[in-house]
Structures are given as C-alpha cells and as structure tokens.
Amino acid sequence: MKTPVIVCVDDEKTLLWSLQAELMHALGNDYLIETAENGDDALELIEELLEDGIELPLVISDQRMPGMKGEELLQKIHLIAPNTLKILLTGVANINAVGNAIKNANLYRYIAKPWDQTDLLMTVREAIHSYFQKQELAQFYADLEKKVAERTQQLQEKNEFLSMAVHDLKNPLTAIQGFSEMIKRHFDDIPKETVIEFADHIFISSWQMFEVIKSILDINALEAGKMALSIKKIDIREIAEWFVNHYTERAKAKNIILQFQSQEEQCEAMADEKSLRQVLDNLISNAIKYSPHDKHIFVRVSKNDKFVRCEIQDEGPGLSEADQEKLFGQFTRLTPKPTGDEHSTGLGLFIVKKMMESMQGKVWCESVLGQGATFIVEFPVA
C-alpha cells in the first residue's frame, strides 16, 4: 500500500521547511510530507499524486501568496479531491477568504500565523483521523449497500423461483384432477383401456410434480449448506459407463446411438457418489432429451494429473450465445426444446452446477449454434 501524502504550500521557504520538519517529526514514517511554493506547483503535484492513486488526506496552505491565493487554491483542490481536508494558514485574519474556503473548499480549519506548534500538530492529527474515519464509514456504507442489493436480488430471484415452481406444479396437478374426475364420474361407461390410459396420464403428471418438488428440495438443501456430502475416491469411468448402458434403450426409442469412450481402465476422482450420479444422470438424459432422432451421443472419460473429466457430446441444435449465458440459471427456458415431448423442470443444470461447486468440481458447456453441444464436468483427481 502506498504511503499517504500531506501537501504543504507556502511561498516563504523558511516557514515551509519549518512546517515540513515539524510534521515529519510528529508523524514519523506514516506519511510523506510534500511541499510546493505556489498554487500552480501545488496543483500539478496533487494531480500527479491522484493519478498515482496515492491517498491525500490533508493539504495545508498559506493564504497570502503571489498569484493564486490560498482560498482559490483550496477551492481548485476541492474540485479534484473533494474528500481531502484543508487547513488555511493566514497571518492576517481575512473573514471573506476564510468564509469562501469553508463554503467552497471543505475547509477543516484556519490557523493564524505564526502558529502554535502544539495547536497545529493537534489539528493535523484530528484532521487525519477525521479523514480516514470518513473513508472507513464511506466504505462501510458502500459494502452495506452492496449487501442490501445482493439480498434484494436474492429475494427477487426467490420470488421468481417460487412463481415458476407454482406454474410447473399447476399444469400436472390440473391434469391429475381432470383425469381422476373423469374416471370418478364416468367409470361405468369408460372402457378399461381408456381407464388405463388415464391412469398413465395421472402417473406421468404426478412424476413431473415429484421431479419439481425434489429439485426444489435439492436446491434448498444446497443453498442452505445442508446437503450431506461424503467425498471419497470414486471411479468416474465405471459410473459413466453404467449410465450409458442404462440409457441405451431410451436412446434407441429415438434411434440415437449412445457411445461410451475411454482409454483409461480407471479414472478415480474425489466426489460424493450420490451427487456424482445425479450430475451424470442429468447431463446424459438431457443429451437424449434434446437430441433429434437418428443422431449420436458420445460420453468420454479421461484424466490428467489434476482432474478427471467427463464429456457428454451431442449432435443437437447447439446453443446460441444468449442461451449459453443463462444456461445454469434457475428455471431457465432455453431455445432448444425436448424432441420427444419429454418434460423439463428447467432446474436440472442449476442443480448440476451447485453440486459440482459443492464437490470442488467444475461444469461448463462448449457449443456452436447448429453444431451440437458438449457438456464437460471435471472432478479433482484422487
């Protein structure tokens, strides 16, 4: 941190050197004492100090100087350094000059010449203390304002989150009520096959509601730091390959070929197994959900000295830059839509990001619009 500077201005060299010596002796190495013999030199010096980012708590200036008077100098300093405090030295009390300095230059105090050394040094110390106290208070209020803004944003996001959750729960709940009401009212007249069809709709709708509720509970647990993690050595390759086998039949329904690729026999990383499974489950199922028919999906696992990486690459429509910016947000609705009427809560990728962060891992997406997307997760290597 650069040493703060106090600037002294007086056209009488003897008094200027005396003032500098007294301040250096009283303040030690905590402050640098710079001097100028006229207003123009003082302004040039102060502009250089400010450009260098040096703290300027105090300027002490004589009033009666050739050319620019002290009150005028302090007013000009106030325009470029409004927080800097000023002390005006005057041999002959000039009420108008002092009044102008108080009104237009944030004058801290004026002191008669010749000054009393004890009084001068006490005033300087009080001025410095006042300056830094104001700086600390200003920083406190700035930090407080930032926290209030962040909290306001969080509450706004929470309200939007709840609104979207209610919307996502309302549709399947309406379907459940409608189909169950039809069964109840017309059971004797509805064929068995139709009852089974209605029951399937009720089951699907209830499952959609379950997914939304489970996602909300997961998010609340993650944000509150209440999701219990058991970080241990896990073979990412084995689990990723299991999910590829698990989703192969679902992929075939769209004539999608799901391929697993890895040149490693083991890819052990430090992760929580439950969270890891949820992450890979979400990313692989998403790739199938958003891929058009008759495409390929590649799941690759590799490792280096620091990370174990899993890539899920699809041949879908890809993501625009606008979609990529909001990719991991809550209840995000992106331009690409599921290609087989699958349900999406808009929470999956948000949960994936939170879970990866909780495991000290990373997740991101690389995509070019029209050329598919690759989602990448990295875990700390075991």
ABEGO torsion letter per residue (X at the ends): XBBBBBBBBBABAAAAAAAAAAAAAAAEAABBBBBBABAAAAAAAAAAAAAAGBBBABBBBBABBBEBBAAAAAAAAAAABAABBBBBBBABBBAAAAAAAAAAAGBABBBBOBBBAAAAAAAAAAAAAAAAAAAAAAAAAAAAAAAAAAAAAAAAAAAAAAAAAAAAAAAAAAAAAAAAAAAAAAAAABBAAAAAAAAAAAAAAAAAAAAAAAAAAAAAAAAAGABBBBBBBBBAAAAAAAAAAAAAAAAAAAGBBBBBBBABABBBBBBBAAAAAAAAAAAAAAAAAABBBGBBBBBBBBBBAABBBBBBBBABAEBBAAAAAAAABBGBBBABBBAAGBBBAGAAAAAAAAAAAAAGBBBBBBBBBGAEBBBBBBBBBX
